[in-house]
Structure formats: C-alpha cells, structure tokens
Amino acid sequence: MDKKNTKNTNKRSLTSKIFIALIAGLIVGMLMHYLVPDSSFKNDVLIEGIFYTIGQLFIRLMQMLVVPLVFFSIADGCRNLGDTETLGKVGIRIVIFYLFTTALAIIIALSLASAIKPGLGMNMTIGEQSFDVETVELSLSETILKFIPTNPIGALAQGDMIQIIVFAVLVGLLVASMEDRMVTLGNIITEMNDLMMGMTMWVMKLAPIGVFFLIARTFANLGYDVILSMLSYMLSVLGGLALQLLLVYMIFLAAFVRVNPFRFLKKFLPVITFGFSTASSSATVPINIQTLDEMGIDKKISSFTIPLGATINMDGTAIMQGVAVVFIANAYNIDLTMTDFMTVILTATIASVGTAGIPSVGLITLSMVLQSVGLPVEGIAIIMGIDRILDMARTAVNITGDAAGTTIVANTVGAFDKEKFMRD
C-alpha cells in the first residue's frame, strides 16, 4: 500500500511539474517579448539559441522513441491478440470512429466559421501575400497505396508511420500464427516493447524542462499583438476545438462506455497538457499508451489504435482547415457554395489520413484543401504567424480523440477494466 501511494504521489508530482512549467514558460515568454528590448543576445542567443535548442532536444528525445515504440508495441499487441478476427474487429471499428469524427469535426468547423465569419472585411487581393509553405497533391488512390511499404526498412528509417503500422501488424500476426517456431522472436518483441516503454518513462522525467522552453519560445515570438489581429480566426478555431473535445467526445464516451466523461478528462489531462506543449501527436504516443493502461484500457488495444490515430485521426487539424477555408474565402471576398462545403469535407477527411503527426503539418495539407475549392493558396501566409499556438491546441484535441476512440473500441471487445478506471 505504501509503495502504491508513493507511486501515485510521484505521478501527481510529475503532472504538477508539467503544469507549472507550462505556466512559467508562458509568463517568461510574454515578459521576454514585452520587457526585454530587441537585441542579438535576446533573439539569437536566448530565444533562438537556448530556448529553441533545449526545447528541440526534448522533442527529439521523444521522436527518437516513436518509431521503435510504435513498431514493437503494435507487433507485440497483434501477437497477443493472436488472431485476425479480433484485430479485424478492432481495426474496422477504430477506423470508422476516426473517419466519422473527422468528418464531424469539419462540419462543426464550417458551421461555426460561417456563423462567426472570420476574415470578413479584410478585402485582400490575390497576389498580395507571399507564401512559402510546401503545397501537396493527394488523391484517394495514392493515399491508399501509401499504406503499403515498398521497403519496410526505408519506412522505418523515414518514420512513415502508416507504413510502419502495416508492417508491424503483419509481423505480429505472423509471429502469433507460428508461435511454436518463433518463441524466441516473440519474446524479443515483447522485451523490446518493455524496453521502449521504460525508456519513455525515463525521458518523461525531463518533460517539465522541455515544456518550459518550448512554451517560453512560442510566446516570446508571438506576443499579444499578433494574437489580437487574428482574434476572430482564433476564436473560430478554438471554439470548434472546444465543441469537439467537450461535446462530441464526451457524448460518445457517455453513450458507448457508460462512464463519467469528465472523470476521463481529469485522468487524461496530463497527456493533453503534454500534447499541447509539444504540438506533436507522434511524440505523445508513448505517454498516451501508458496513461490509458493506467485508466484500464488493455495495452493490446491501445498499442494498435493510438499509433494509428496519431497517423490518420486529425480532428483538430480538420477543424483548423475548415475554419481556414471560410476565413480565406471571406478575406478575399470569394463566395463558397454548398458544393464547395461538401468538397472541403471530403478533401479534408482524405487529407487527415495522409497527415503526419508533426508540428504545423496541417498547413501543408491545407494547401490541397484550398486548391480543391479554388481558393488562393497564398492565403495561408496570413495565418502562419499564429499557427503555432493553434497547433498546440489542435494537437491536444487530436490525441484526446485517439484516446476516446480507443476507450470506446476497447469497451466493445471487453478490453476495458471499469473498476481500474474508477480508482483514484
């Protein structure tokens, strides 16, 4: 009992440290922006030197773990599931959940932005802005073909998450089907998974330091002026994110799992805070799986659904793209038809499947969404200045959607321990 209490105290201590670091970083960043005069020392040595380097060191430590953790956790999870029927049930259900909530997120974003009308009255003209974000073109067929790696080693080296997931599923299922001949390989996969989880917990001890410098740099660069100038756009995005988080996910949890959704949020809050700070869905995969395990979700399920969600479930990104479409259309005085709205819903849903879980990647795939309805891609330049803070918020929604979907699917296949969930 004493050990258990000590363990819980340590967890609360780490969570508290992350919260304190987030608030402290915000305060230091704002003080740096407004009270410290511009100089080479401030900008080059402090903000883009010390703050940037230490923050990115922490991000890279997390990214270092993602590929091996995803591979071994999914392979081990599929091996433990043992049969394609169970995996098929889990896979089909979680993909349906992810795609449905993404489409719903875009509908919410378009509806809210149409009511708030961000960008109206800006009277921008095409050619007025410069744009330096890479544009992309994706089709449904190309998106599907990208699921299968032509070179699994290359996919692992490049961090192509969806291809890594497919390869890991095949490895796990084949090891399970030939268990009598692959006992050693099966044990190695399990032990490597345990090793990566242990390494993750070690790196997480550095989270407060990383969070402080990441947040401090963000707000040192932003300040209030940039935020106020784009207030209507920010309110539309944040409003859509709030509706998705507090309404859609909570209703689904209450309806399909029969648990108090706000208890779920309270338990999951450390992961939300971490995701907000890092702005990377992929970086949160390890702590997401670990936290869900402590909440009663079998790792056999979460080890498959969470990495998959970090790759294809981008509800927060979809909300940003939906609002950005309306904002840019209003800014350039371009009318959108109902057909345009339907095109945005379809295109943004497809784009979310091909979106990597890294910071600000939503800006890249947004170009495809804008092109689908004939809006000027250069309009993205208007929102680039404040995207970092919105990226943090939408990452928090993305990872919460992954966790909510995982909990719902785990409950349907009897892999959710409600008694464990109810423990403090």
TORTOR-721163 format. One record per residue (C-alpha): residue number from 0; residue in three letters; x, y, z. Coordinates in Angstrom, 2 decimals, decimal comma. Example, Ala and Ser with C-alpha at 12.3 -4.5 7.8 and 13.67 -1.06 7.14 Angstrom:
[site 0 'ALA' [12,30 -4,50 7,80]]
[site 1 'SER' [13,67 -1,06 7,14]]
This chain:
[site 0 'MET' [0,00 0,00 0,00]]
[site 1 'ASP' [2,81 2,38 0,85]]
[site 2 'LYS' [4,51 1,70 -2,48]]
[site 3 'LYS' [1,26 2,34 -4,32]]
[site 4 'ASN' [0,73 5,67 -2,55]]
[site 5 'THR' [4,32 6,69 -3,27]]
[site 6 'LYS' [3,84 5,80 -6,95]]
[site 7 'ASN' [0,67 7,89 -7,19]]
[site 8 'THR' [2,37 10,81 -5,43]]
[site 9 'ASN' [5,25 10,69 -7,91]]
[site 10 'LYS' [2,80 10,71 -10,83]]
[site 11 'ARG' [0,96 13,67 -9,40]]
[site 12 'SER' [4,29 15,37 -8,84]]
[site 13 'LEU' [5,31 14,97 -12,49]]
[site 14 'THR' [1,91 16,20 -13,68]]
[site 15 'SER' [2,14 19,22 -11,38]]
[site 16 'LYS' [5,64 19,97 -12,63]]
[site 17 'ILE' [4,43 19,94 -16,26]]
[site 18 'PHE' [1,59 22,35 -15,41]]
[site 19 'ILE' [3,94 24,66 -13,51]]
[site 20 'ALA' [6,45 24,56 -16,37]]
[site 21 'LEU' [3,72 25,44 -18,88]]
[site 22 'ILE' [2,54 28,47 -16,89]]
[site 23 'ALA' [6,10 29,57 -16,09]]
[site 24 'GLY' [7,09 29,28 -19,73]]
[site 25 'LEU' [4,11 31,39 -20,80]]
[site 26 'ILE' [4,97 34,11 -18,27]]
[site 27 'VAL' [8,68 34,15 -19,13]]
[site 28 'GLY' [7,87 34,23 -22,86]]
[site 29 'MET' [5,50 37,18 -22,55]]
[site 30 'LEU' [7,91 39,08 -20,28]]
[site 31 'MET' [10,68 38,42 -22,77]]
[site 32 'HIS' [8,52 39,70 -25,63]]
[site 33 'TYR' [7,39 42,94 -23,98]]
[site 34 'LEU' [10,01 43,90 -21,39]]
[site 35 'VAL' [13,32 42,82 -22,90]]
[site 36 'PRO' [14,48 45,12 -25,75]]
[site 37 'ASP' [15,24 43,53 -29,11]]
[site 38 'SER' [18,88 42,63 -29,45]]
[site 39 'SER' [21,08 39,96 -30,92]]
[site 40 'PHE' [21,50 38,49 -27,44]]
[site 41 'LYS' [17,74 38,27 -26,87]]
[site 42 'ASN' [16,78 36,91 -30,30]]
[site 43 'ASP' [19,79 34,85 -31,33]]
[site 44 'VAL' [21,27 33,70 -28,02]]
[site 45 'LEU' [18,21 33,34 -25,78]]
[site 46 'ILE' [15,08 32,74 -27,89]]
[site 47 'GLU' [16,51 31,05 -30,99]]
[site 48 'GLY' [19,55 29,75 -29,15]]
[site 49 'ILE' [18,98 28,42 -25,63]]
[site 50 'PHE' [15,15 28,23 -25,68]]
[site 51 'TYR' [15,00 26,66 -29,14]]
[site 52 'THR' [17,85 24,20 -28,60]]
[site 53 'ILE' [16,70 22,82 -25,23]]
[site 54 'GLY' [13,07 22,60 -26,37]]
[site 55 'GLN' [14,03 20,77 -29,56]]
[site 56 'LEU' [16,38 18,45 -27,66]]
[site 57 'PHE' [13,41 17,24 -25,66]]
[site 58 'ILE' [11,24 16,89 -28,79]]
[site 59 'ARG' [13,98 14,88 -30,48]]
[site 60 'LEU' [14,28 12,58 -27,48]]
[site 61 'MET' [10,57 11,84 -27,79]]
[site 62 'GLN' [10,79 11,45 -31,57]]
[site 63 'MET' [13,73 9,09 -31,10]]
[site 64 'LEU' [11,40 6,72 -29,26]]
[site 65 'VAL' [8,37 6,94 -31,55]]
[site 66 'VAL' [9,38 4,64 -34,44]]
[site 67 'PRO' [10,77 1,71 -32,39]]
[site 68 'LEU' [8,00 2,07 -29,81]]
[site 69 'VAL' [5,25 2,08 -32,44]]
[site 70 'PHE' [6,74 -0,89 -34,27]]
[site 71 'PHE' [7,33 -3,09 -31,24]]
[site 72 'SER' [4,13 -2,10 -29,39]]
[site 73 'ILE' [1,93 -2,84 -32,42]]
[site 74 'ALA' [3,77 -6,06 -33,28]]
[site 75 'ASP' [3,52 -7,21 -29,66]]
[site 76 'GLY' [-0,12 -6,16 -29,44]]
[site 77 'CYS' [-1,07 -8,06 -32,61]]
[site 78 'ARG' [0,91 -11,07 -31,40]]
[site 79 'ASN' [-1,00 -11,05 -28,13]]
[site 80 'LEU' [-4,36 -10,61 -29,86]]
[site 81 'GLY' [-3,43 -13,77 -31,67]]
[site 82 'ASP' [-5,98 -13,85 -34,49]]
[site 83 'THR' [-7,03 -11,76 -37,45]]
[site 84 'GLU' [-10,69 -11,83 -36,41]]
[site 85 'THR' [-10,10 -9,85 -33,22]]
[site 86 'LEU' [-7,71 -7,50 -34,97]]
[site 87 'GLY' [-10,26 -7,03 -37,75]]
[site 88 'LYS' [-12,97 -6,09 -35,27]]
[site 89 'VAL' [-10,73 -3,57 -33,54]]
[site 90 'GLY' [-9,29 -2,19 -36,79]]
[site 91 'ILE' [-12,61 -1,69 -38,57]]
[site 92 'ARG' [-14,27 -0,09 -35,55]]
[site 93 'ILE' [-11,45 2,32 -34,78]]
[site 94 'VAL' [-11,08 3,41 -38,42]]
[site 95 'ILE' [-14,83 4,06 -38,67]]
[site 96 'PHE' [-14,67 6,09 -35,44]]
[site 97 'TYR' [-11,68 8,11 -36,64]]
[site 98 'LEU' [-13,14 8,91 -40,07]]
[site 99 'PHE' [-16,60 9,71 -38,69]]
[site 100 'THR' [-15,32 12,10 -36,01]]
[site 101 'THR' [-13,00 13,78 -38,52]]
[site 102 'ALA' [-15,88 14,44 -40,92]]
[site 103 'LEU' [-17,98 15,65 -37,97]]
[site 104 'ALA' [-15,15 17,97 -36,90]]
[site 105 'ILE' [-15,05 19,59 -40,34]]
[site 106 'ILE' [-18,83 20,08 -40,33]]
[site 107 'ILE' [-18,60 21,75 -36,89]]
[site 108 'ALA' [-15,76 23,98 -38,11]]
[site 109 'LEU' [-17,56 25,07 -41,28]]
[site 110 'SER' [-20,80 25,75 -39,39]]
[site 111 'LEU' [-19,12 27,75 -36,62]]
[site 112 'ALA' [-16,93 29,74 -39,01]]
[site 113 'SER' [-19,93 30,53 -41,23]]
[site 114 'ALA' [-21,66 31,99 -38,17]]
[site 115 'ILE' [-18,66 33,95 -36,81]]
[site 116 'LYS' [-17,44 34,99 -40,32]]
[site 117 'PRO' [-13,70 35,36 -39,58]]
[site 118 'GLY' [-11,79 37,40 -42,15]]
[site 119 'LEU' [-14,82 39,38 -43,32]]
[site 120 'GLY' [-13,87 42,95 -44,26]]
[site 121 'MET' [-10,16 42,28 -44,75]]
[site 122 'ASN' [-10,59 42,85 -48,53]]
[site 123 'MET' [-7,41 41,04 -49,52]]
[site 124 'THR' [-6,42 40,80 -53,20]]
[site 125 'ILE' [-4,82 37,80 -54,85]]
[site 126 'GLY' [-1,06 38,28 -55,14]]
[site 127 'GLU' [-0,86 40,49 -52,05]]
[site 128 'GLN' [0,67 37,79 -49,83]]
[site 129 'SER' [3,80 35,70 -50,23]]
[site 130 'PHE' [3,61 32,02 -49,44]]
[site 131 'ASP' [6,45 29,65 -48,62]]
[site 132 'VAL' [4,69 26,53 -47,32]]
[site 133 'GLU' [5,13 23,46 -49,50]]
[site 134 'THR' [2,00 22,55 -51,47]]
[site 135 'VAL' [0,89 18,95 -51,93]]
[site 136 'GLU' [-1,45 16,99 -54,10]]
[site 137 'LEU' [-3,06 13,84 -52,74]]
[site 138 'SER' [-5,66 11,53 -54,26]]
[site 139 'LEU' [-7,67 8,79 -52,60]]
[site 140 'SER' [-5,91 6,09 -54,64]]
[site 141 'GLU' [-2,45 7,47 -53,80]]
[site 142 'THR' [-3,39 7,70 -50,13]]
[site 143 'ILE' [-4,44 4,03 -50,11]]
[site 144 'LEU' [-1,31 2,92 -51,98]]
[site 145 'LYS' [0,87 4,76 -49,45]]
[site 146 'PHE' [-0,34 2,32 -46,78]]
[site 147 'ILE' [1,85 -0,49 -48,17]]
[site 148 'PRO' [5,63 -0,04 -47,81]]
[site 149 'THR' [7,71 -0,94 -50,85]]
[site 150 'ASN' [10,69 -1,02 -48,49]]
[site 151 'PRO' [9,87 -1,66 -44,79]]
[site 152 'ILE' [13,39 -0,72 -43,71]]
[site 153 'GLY' [13,07 2,54 -45,63]]
[site 154 'ALA' [9,71 3,22 -43,96]]
[site 155 'LEU' [11,30 2,69 -40,54]]
[site 156 'ALA' [14,24 4,94 -41,45]]
[site 157 'GLN' [11,98 7,71 -42,77]]
[site 158 'GLY' [9,41 7,44 -39,96]]
[site 159 'ASP' [6,48 6,77 -42,34]]
[site 160 'MET' [4,03 5,88 -39,58]]
[site 161 'ILE' [1,19 4,35 -41,59]]
[site 162 'GLN' [3,61 2,03 -43,42]]
[site 163 'ILE' [5,32 1,12 -40,15]]
[site 164 'ILE' [1,94 0,22 -38,66]]
[site 165 'VAL' [1,01 -2,02 -41,61]]
[site 166 'PHE' [4,36 -3,82 -41,49]]
[site 167 'ALA' [4,20 -4,22 -37,69]]
[site 168 'VAL' [0,68 -5,70 -37,91]]
[site 169 'LEU' [1,86 -8,30 -40,43]]
[site 170 'VAL' [4,91 -9,17 -38,32]]
[site 171 'GLY' [2,80 -9,52 -35,15]]
[site 172 'LEU' [0,15 -11,69 -36,78]]
[site 173 'LEU' [2,69 -13,99 -38,47]]
[site 174 'VAL' [4,68 -14,43 -35,23]]
[site 175 'ALA' [1,40 -15,32 -33,48]]
[site 176 'SER' [0,43 -17,83 -36,18]]
[site 177 'MET' [3,87 -19,52 -35,97]]
[site 178 'GLU' [4,30 -19,20 -32,20]]
[site 179 'ASP' [5,64 -22,73 -31,78]]
[site 180 'ARG' [8,57 -21,96 -34,12]]
[site 181 'MET' [9,07 -18,32 -33,10]]
[site 182 'VAL' [9,11 -18,36 -29,30]]
[site 183 'THR' [12,47 -16,55 -29,19]]
[site 184 'LEU' [11,42 -13,87 -31,69]]
[site 185 'GLY' [8,13 -13,40 -29,84]]
[site 186 'ASN' [9,99 -12,90 -26,56]]
[site 187 'ILE' [12,37 -10,43 -28,19]]
[site 188 'ILE' [9,43 -8,35 -29,50]]
[site 189 'THR' [7,84 -8,30 -26,02]]
[site 190 'GLU' [11,11 -7,41 -24,30]]
[site 191 'MET' [11,87 -4,66 -26,81]]
[site 192 'ASN' [8,40 -3,24 -26,22]]
[site 193 'ASP' [9,05 -3,26 -22,46]]
[site 194 'LEU' [12,43 -1,59 -23,05]]
[site 195 'MET' [10,90 1,21 -25,13]]
[site 196 'MET' [8,18 1,80 -22,51]]
[site 197 'GLY' [10,84 2,02 -19,79]]
[site 198 'MET' [12,92 4,42 -21,86]]
[site 199 'THR' [9,81 6,53 -22,42]]
[site 200 'MET' [9,18 6,85 -18,69]]
[site 201 'TRP' [12,81 7,93 -18,24]]
[site 202 'VAL' [12,54 10,62 -20,92]]
[site 203 'MET' [9,25 11,83 -19,42]]
[site 204 'LYS' [11,11 12,88 -16,30]]
[site 205 'LEU' [12,63 15,63 -18,46]]
[site 206 'ALA' [9,20 16,79 -19,66]]
[site 207 'PRO' [8,90 19,86 -17,37]]
[site 208 'ILE' [12,20 21,25 -18,66]]
[site 209 'GLY' [11,27 20,66 -22,29]]
[site 210 'VAL' [7,78 22,10 -21,83]]
[site 211 'PHE' [9,12 25,27 -20,20]]
[site 212 'PHE' [11,50 26,12 -23,04]]
[site 213 'LEU' [9,03 25,17 -25,80]]
[site 214 'ILE' [6,29 27,40 -24,37]]
[site 215 'ALA' [8,69 30,25 -23,50]]
[site 216 'ARG' [10,00 30,41 -27,07]]
[site 217 'THR' [6,49 30,29 -28,56]]
[site 218 'PHE' [5,17 33,24 -26,54]]
[site 219 'ALA' [8,41 35,20 -26,76]]
[site 220 'ASN' [7,90 35,22 -30,53]]
[site 221 'LEU' [4,13 35,78 -30,55]]
[site 222 'GLY' [3,06 38,44 -28,07]]
[site 223 'TYR' [-0,48 39,82 -27,81]]
[site 224 'ASP' [-0,40 41,99 -30,94]]
[site 225 'VAL' [-0,32 39,09 -33,40]]
[site 226 'ILE' [-2,98 37,24 -31,43]]
[site 227 'LEU' [-5,38 40,21 -31,30]]
[site 228 'SER' [-5,06 40,91 -35,03]]
[site 229 'MET' [-6,35 37,41 -35,80]]
[site 230 'LEU' [-8,84 37,15 -32,93]]
[site 231 'SER' [-11,91 36,14 -34,98]]
[site 232 'TYR' [-9,99 33,36 -36,72]]
[site 233 'MET' [-8,53 32,12 -33,44]]
[site 234 'LEU' [-11,92 32,17 -31,69]]
[site 235 'SER' [-13,47 30,17 -34,54]]
[site 236 'VAL' [-10,74 27,51 -34,40]]
[site 237 'LEU' [-10,66 27,34 -30,58]]
[site 238 'GLY' [-14,48 27,25 -30,45]]
[site 239 'GLY' [-14,57 24,34 -32,88]]
[site 240 'LEU' [-11,88 22,51 -30,91]]
[site 241 'ALA' [-13,79 23,06 -27,65]]
[site 242 'LEU' [-17,02 21,68 -29,17]]
[site 243 'GLN' [-15,23 18,62 -30,50]]
[site 244 'LEU' [-13,47 17,96 -27,18]]
[site 245 'LEU' [-16,21 18,80 -24,66]]
[site 246 'LEU' [-19,29 17,82 -26,68]]
[site 247 'VAL' [-18,56 15,18 -29,32]]
[site 248 'TYR' [-16,03 13,03 -27,44]]
[site 249 'MET' [-17,80 13,37 -24,10]]
[site 250 'ILE' [-21,19 12,36 -25,55]]
[site 251 'PHE' [-19,63 9,35 -27,27]]
[site 252 'LEU' [-17,90 8,23 -24,06]]
[site 253 'ALA' [-21,07 8,61 -22,01]]
[site 254 'ALA' [-23,21 6,85 -24,62]]
[site 255 'PHE' [-20,96 3,94 -25,60]]
[site 256 'VAL' [-18,83 3,31 -22,50]]
[site 257 'ARG' [-21,23 4,47 -19,75]]
[site 258 'VAL' [-18,55 6,28 -17,76]]
[site 259 'ASN' [-18,33 9,83 -16,47]]
[site 260 'PRO' [-16,64 11,61 -19,40]]
[site 261 'PHE' [-15,26 14,37 -17,19]]
[site 262 'ARG' [-13,59 11,78 -15,00]]
[site 263 'PHE' [-11,98 10,55 -18,20]]
[site 264 'LEU' [-10,79 14,09 -18,99]]
[site 265 'LYS' [-9,38 14,54 -15,49]]
[site 266 'LYS' [-7,36 11,32 -15,74]]
[site 267 'PHE' [-6,22 12,12 -19,27]]
[site 268 'LEU' [-5,30 15,75 -18,52]]
[site 269 'PRO' [-1,52 15,14 -18,16]]
[site 270 'VAL' [-1,43 13,75 -21,71]]
[site 271 'ILE' [-3,48 16,72 -23,00]]
[site 272 'THR' [-1,04 19,11 -21,34]]
[site 273 'PHE' [1,94 17,28 -22,80]]
[site 274 'GLY' [0,39 17,23 -26,28]]
[site 275 'PHE' [-0,41 20,94 -26,02]]
[site 276 'SER' [3,18 21,73 -25,07]]
[site 277 'THR' [4,88 19,64 -27,77]]
[site 278 'ALA' [2,34 20,20 -30,61]]
[site 279 'SER' [3,15 16,69 -31,86]]
[site 280 'SER' [0,71 13,77 -31,86]]
[site 281 'SER' [3,52 11,30 -32,56]]
[site 282 'ALA' [5,56 12,50 -29,58]]
[site 283 'THR' [2,64 11,74 -27,25]]
[site 284 'VAL' [2,18 8,12 -28,40]]
[site 285 'PRO' [4,24 6,59 -25,54]]
[site 286 'ILE' [2,65 8,58 -22,70]]
[site 287 'ASN' [-0,79 8,13 -24,27]]
[site 288 'ILE' [-0,50 4,33 -24,26]]
[site 289 'GLN' [0,91 4,31 -20,73]]
[site 290 'THR' [-1,82 6,60 -19,34]]
[site 291 'LEU' [-4,62 4,60 -20,97]]
[site 292 'ASP' [-3,16 1,43 -19,43]]
[site 293 'GLU' [-3,40 3,10 -16,02]]
[site 294 'MET' [-7,01 4,01 -16,86]]
[site 295 'GLY' [-7,97 0,39 -17,53]]
[site 296 'ILE' [-7,52 0,04 -21,31]]
[site 297 'ASP' [-5,68 -3,11 -22,36]]
[site 298 'LYS' [-2,33 -2,33 -24,00]]
[site 299 'LYS' [-3,12 -4,93 -26,66]]
[site 300 'ILE' [-5,74 -2,50 -27,97]]
[site 301 'SER' [-4,07 0,88 -27,31]]
[site 302 'SER' [-0,75 -0,28 -28,77]]
[site 303 'PHE' [-2,54 -0,59 -32,10]]
[site 304 'THR' [-5,13 2,19 -32,02]]
[site 305 'ILE' [-3,04 5,06 -30,58]]
[site 306 'PRO' [-0,19 4,95 -33,15]]
[site 307 'LEU' [-2,82 4,53 -35,87]]
[site 308 'GLY' [-4,71 7,55 -34,53]]
[site 309 'ALA' [-1,54 9,65 -34,45]]
[site 310 'THR' [-1,32 8,99 -38,18]]
[site 311 'ILE' [-4,89 9,16 -39,52]]
[site 312 'ASN' [-7,05 10,76 -36,81]]
[site 313 'MET' [-6,54 14,52 -37,07]]
[site 314 'ASP' [-9,82 16,04 -35,89]]
[site 315 'GLY' [-8,14 19,18 -34,57]]
[site 316 'THR' [-6,28 19,67 -37,83]]
[site 317 'ALA' [-9,52 19,15 -39,76]]
[site 318 'ILE' [-11,21 21,88 -37,68]]
[site 319 'MET' [-8,36 24,29 -38,43]]
[site 320 'GLN' [-8,64 23,53 -42,14]]
[site 321 'GLY' [-12,41 24,01 -42,17]]
[site 322 'VAL' [-12,16 27,39 -40,42]]
[site 323 'ALA' [-9,20 28,44 -42,58]]
[site 324 'VAL' [-11,23 27,78 -45,74]]
[site 325 'VAL' [-14,02 30,10 -44,58]]
[site 326 'PHE' [-11,53 32,68 -43,27]]
[site 327 'ILE' [-9,54 32,85 -46,51]]
[site 328 'ALA' [-12,73 32,94 -48,62]]
[site 329 'ASN' [-14,01 35,89 -46,54]]
[site 330 'ALA' [-10,64 37,66 -46,62]]
[site 331 'TYR' [-10,55 37,51 -50,42]]
[site 332 'ASN' [-14,32 38,13 -50,83]]
[site 333 'ILE' [-14,91 34,76 -52,50]]
[site 334 'ASP' [-18,33 33,12 -52,07]]
[site 335 'LEU' [-18,48 29,40 -51,25]]
[site 336 'THR' [-21,38 27,21 -52,38]]
[site 337 'MET' [-22,83 24,17 -50,64]]
[site 338 'THR' [-20,97 22,03 -53,18]]
[site 339 'ASP' [-17,74 23,72 -52,09]]
[site 340 'PHE' [-18,51 22,89 -48,47]]
[site 341 'MET' [-19,12 19,22 -49,36]]
[site 342 'THR' [-15,84 19,19 -51,30]]
[site 343 'VAL' [-14,00 20,59 -48,27]]
[site 344 'ILE' [-15,48 17,91 -46,00]]
[site 345 'LEU' [-14,38 15,11 -48,34]]
[site 346 'THR' [-10,97 16,57 -49,17]]
[site 347 'ALA' [-10,04 17,46 -45,60]]
[site 348 'THR' [-11,04 13,97 -44,41]]
[site 349 'ILE' [-8,78 12,39 -47,03]]
[site 350 'ALA' [-6,01 14,86 -46,16]]
[site 351 'SER' [-6,18 13,91 -42,48]]
[site 352 'VAL' [-5,40 10,28 -43,36]]
[site 353 'GLY' [-2,17 11,32 -45,04]]
[site 354 'THR' [-1,12 13,85 -42,40]]
[site 355 'ALA' [1,95 13,08 -40,29]]
[site 356 'GLY' [1,74 13,73 -36,54]]
[site 357 'ILE' [4,35 16,51 -36,51]]
[site 358 'PRO' [4,07 20,23 -35,67]]
[site 359 'SER' [2,34 22,51 -38,23]]
[site 360 'VAL' [1,98 19,80 -40,89]]
[site 361 'GLY' [-1,68 20,85 -41,17]]
[site 362 'LEU' [-0,56 23,99 -43,02]]
[site 363 'ILE' [0,94 21,83 -45,75]]
[site 364 'THR' [-2,14 19,70 -46,35]]
[site 365 'LEU' [-4,33 22,82 -46,09]]
[site 366 'SER' [-2,96 23,82 -49,49]]
[site 367 'MET' [-4,67 20,79 -51,03]]
[site 368 'VAL' [-7,98 21,67 -49,37]]
[site 369 'LEU' [-7,81 25,26 -50,63]]
[site 370 'GLN' [-6,98 24,12 -54,15]]
[site 371 'SER' [-9,97 21,77 -54,17]]
[site 372 'VAL' [-12,39 24,74 -53,97]]
[site 373 'GLY' [-10,34 27,24 -55,97]]
[site 374 'LEU' [-9,14 29,44 -53,09]]
[site 375 'PRO' [-5,73 31,17 -53,27]]
[site 376 'VAL' [-3,09 29,04 -51,54]]
[site 377 'GLU' [-1,16 32,22 -50,71]]
[site 378 'GLY' [-3,87 32,96 -48,11]]
[site 379 'ILE' [-2,10 30,52 -45,78]]
[site 380 'ALA' [0,58 33,18 -45,29]]
[site 381 'ILE' [-1,98 35,26 -43,35]]
[site 382 'ILE' [-2,46 32,61 -40,66]]
[site 383 'MET' [1,11 31,33 -40,42]]
[site 384 'GLY' [2,07 33,83 -37,71]]
[site 385 'ILE' [-0,30 32,43 -35,09]]
[site 386 'ASP' [-0,40 28,82 -36,23]]
[site 387 'ARG' [1,97 27,60 -33,54]]
[site 388 'ILE' [-0,40 28,30 -30,65]]
[site 389 'LEU' [-3,37 26,87 -32,56]]
[site 390 'ASP' [-1,25 23,84 -33,50]]
[site 391 'MET' [-0,73 23,21 -29,79]]
[site 392 'ALA' [-4,48 23,36 -29,14]]
[site 393 'ARG' [-5,47 21,13 -32,04]]
[site 394 'THR' [-2,83 18,54 -31,07]]
[site 395 'ALA' [-4,49 18,32 -27,64]]
[site 396 'VAL' [-7,80 17,58 -29,40]]
[site 397 'ASN' [-6,21 15,08 -31,80]]
[site 398 'ILE' [-4,74 12,94 -29,02]]
[site 399 'THR' [-7,92 13,13 -26,91]]
[site 400 'GLY' [-9,86 11,81 -29,92]]
[site 401 'ASP' [-7,38 8,93 -30,21]]
[site 402 'ALA' [-7,87 8,09 -26,53]]
[site 403 'ALA' [-11,67 8,40 -26,63]]
[site 404 'GLY' [-11,90 6,15 -29,70]]
[site 405 'THR' [-9,55 3,63 -28,10]]
[site 406 'THR' [-11,64 3,54 -24,92]]
[site 407 'ILE' [-14,88 3,04 -26,86]]
[site 408 'VAL' [-13,44 0,25 -29,05]]
[site 409 'ALA' [-11,74 -1,43 -26,08]]
[site 410 'ASN' [-15,07 -1,47 -24,27]]
[site 411 'THR' [-16,82 -3,15 -27,22]]
[site 412 'VAL' [-14,32 -6,03 -27,24]]
[site 413 'GLY' [-14,16 -6,47 -23,45]]
[site 414 'ALA' [-10,70 -4,90 -23,05]]
[site 415 'PHE' [-11,70 -2,05 -20,72]]
[site 416 'ASP' [-11,43 -2,52 -16,95]]
[site 417 'LYS' [-14,02 -0,13 -15,48]]
[site 418 'GLU' [-13,02 -0,92 -11,91]]
[site 419 'LYS' [-9,47 0,17 -12,64]]
[site 420 'PHE' [-10,82 3,29 -14,36]]
[site 421 'MET' [-12,83 4,23 -11,26]]
[site 422 'ARG' [-9,83 4,03 -8,93]]
[site 423 'ASP' [-8,25 7,33 -7,88]]
